[in-house]
């Protein structure tokens, strides 16, 4: 069953294999973004995408049946106020 997690700034969403369905970004200023990694951090993970939006708007990426992440989900927000919601489903290890 899918679940969601909210990250403000940077943070580990989930550790382990999973399907990612949605990324929802709420920036606090123009040009804010979040980088999404398949991994546990920015150095060992593989960058999957960058999501960017103008201030006070919501940017939503939907991946239909889901994208497999092998190691986990890590969010690297460009500043400490960027809010990112991730909808995902854990997979058996």
VMD Tcl script that draws the C-alpha trace (Angstrom):
set ca {
  {0.00 0.00 0.00}
  {1.43 3.43 -0.94}
  {2.41 5.87 1.79}
  {3.76 9.40 1.81}
  {6.47 11.28 3.67}
  {7.10 15.01 3.94}
  {10.66 16.36 4.00}
  {11.54 19.98 4.79}
  {15.00 20.77 3.40}
  {17.08 17.58 3.18}
  {16.25 14.13 4.43}
  {16.05 10.39 4.00}
  {12.53 9.36 3.02}
  {12.98 5.59 2.99}
  {15.80 3.06 3.19}
  {15.39 0.01 0.96}
  {13.87 -0.93 -2.40}
  {10.62 0.83 -3.25}
  {8.35 2.20 -5.99}
  {8.04 5.98 -6.21}
  {4.73 7.30 -7.56}
  {4.62 11.05 -6.92}
  {6.88 13.96 -6.01}
  {5.17 17.15 -4.84}
  {7.24 20.30 -4.26}
  {6.20 23.45 -2.36}
  {8.95 26.10 -2.59}
  {9.20 29.26 -0.49}
  {10.91 31.40 -3.17}
  {11.35 31.50 -6.95}
  {13.77 28.98 -8.38}
  {13.70 26.68 -5.36}
  {14.19 23.03 -6.14}
  {14.76 19.58 -4.69}
  {17.01 16.87 -6.08}
  {15.67 13.34 -5.67}
  {18.16 10.47 -5.27}
  {17.90 6.69 -5.48}
  {20.02 6.13 -2.40}
  {20.60 7.12 1.19}
  {22.40 10.45 0.63}
  {23.78 12.70 -2.12}
  {27.22 11.11 -2.34}
  {26.35 7.42 -2.61}
  {22.99 7.84 -4.34}
  {22.15 8.23 -8.03}
  {20.40 11.50 -8.88}
  {17.00 10.68 -10.38}
  {15.63 14.16 -11.06}
  {15.43 17.79 -10.05}
  {12.00 19.29 -9.43}
  {11.70 23.07 -9.48}
  {8.86 25.58 -9.07}
  {8.10 29.27 -8.65}
  {7.27 30.68 -5.22}
  {3.87 29.84 -3.73}
  {3.07 27.25 -6.40}
  {2.96 23.49 -6.21}
  {4.85 21.31 -8.69}
  {3.67 17.71 -9.01}
  {5.39 14.90 -10.88}
  {3.42 11.66 -11.27}
  {5.03 8.41 -12.40}
  {1.96 6.27 -13.20}
  {2.69 2.66 -12.24}
  {5.79 3.77 -10.33}
  {9.55 3.88 -10.79}
  {11.73 1.33 -8.97}
  {14.34 2.77 -6.62}
  {16.87 0.13 -5.56}
  {18.45 1.61 -2.42}
  {16.01 4.14 -1.00}
  {14.79 7.72 -1.46}
  {16.75 10.79 -0.42}
  {15.63 14.42 -0.90}
  {18.17 17.25 -1.17}
  {16.29 20.56 -0.94}
  {18.10 23.72 -2.11}
  {17.38 25.35 1.26}
  {15.92 24.48 4.65}
  {12.42 25.75 3.81}
  {11.68 23.72 0.65}
  {8.92 21.19 1.33}
  {8.83 17.94 -0.65}
  {6.24 15.18 -0.37}
  {7.03 11.74 -1.75}
  {4.40 9.04 -2.39}
  {6.00 5.59 -2.50}
  {5.50 1.91 -1.74}
  {8.14 -0.28 -0.07}
  {9.13 -3.42 -1.99}
  {10.31 -6.72 -0.48}
  {14.09 -6.74 0.01}
}
mol new
graphics top color blue
foreach p $ca { graphics top sphere $p radius 0.5 }
foreach p [lrange $ca 0 end-1] q [lrange $ca 1 end] { graphics top cylinder $p $q radius 0.2 }
display resetview
